[in-house]
Amino acid sequence: MKITKTMGIQEVVEKYPESVPVFFKHGLGCLGCAAAHFETIEQGAIAHGINVDALIADLNKAAADK
């Protein structure tokens, strides 16, 4: 697994640009907001009521398909 829920949102977007559509698909569309610069994926998912495990699974699938 390349991406974990403790990684920063901005860190993942920068390292894996193919993750952007996955974040949007799951309802985490504020990738450019200030919180994305310091929040972990888990924190962002919880704040938006998103299933973090499903998000992580899809993010890793996108990163693996790279």
Secondary structure in CASP SS format (residue, H / E / C, confidence):
PFRMAT SS
TARGET T0000
AUTHOR 0000-0000-0000
METHOD secondary structure of the structure
MODEL  1
M C 1.00
K C 1.00
I C 1.00
T C 1.00
K C 1.00
T C 1.00
M C 1.00
G E 1.00
I H 1.00
Q H 1.00
E H 1.00
V H 1.00
V H 1.00
E H 1.00
K H 1.00
Y C 1.00
P H 1.00
E H 1.00
S H 1.00
V H 1.00
P H 1.00
V H 1.00
F H 1.00
F H 1.00
K H 1.00
H C 1.00
G C 1.00
L C 1.00
G C 1.00
C C 1.00
L C 1.00
G C 1.00
C C 1.00
A H 1.00
A H 1.00
A H 1.00
H H 1.00
F C 1.00
E C 1.00
T E 1.00
I H 1.00
E H 1.00
Q H 1.00
G H 1.00
A H 1.00
I H 1.00
A H 1.00
H C 1.00
G C 1.00
I C 1.00
N C 1.00
V H 1.00
D H 1.00
A H 1.00
L H 1.00
I H 1.00
A H 1.00
D H 1.00
L H 1.00
N H 1.00
K H 1.00
A H 1.00
A H 1.00
A H 1.00
D C 1.00
K C 1.00
END
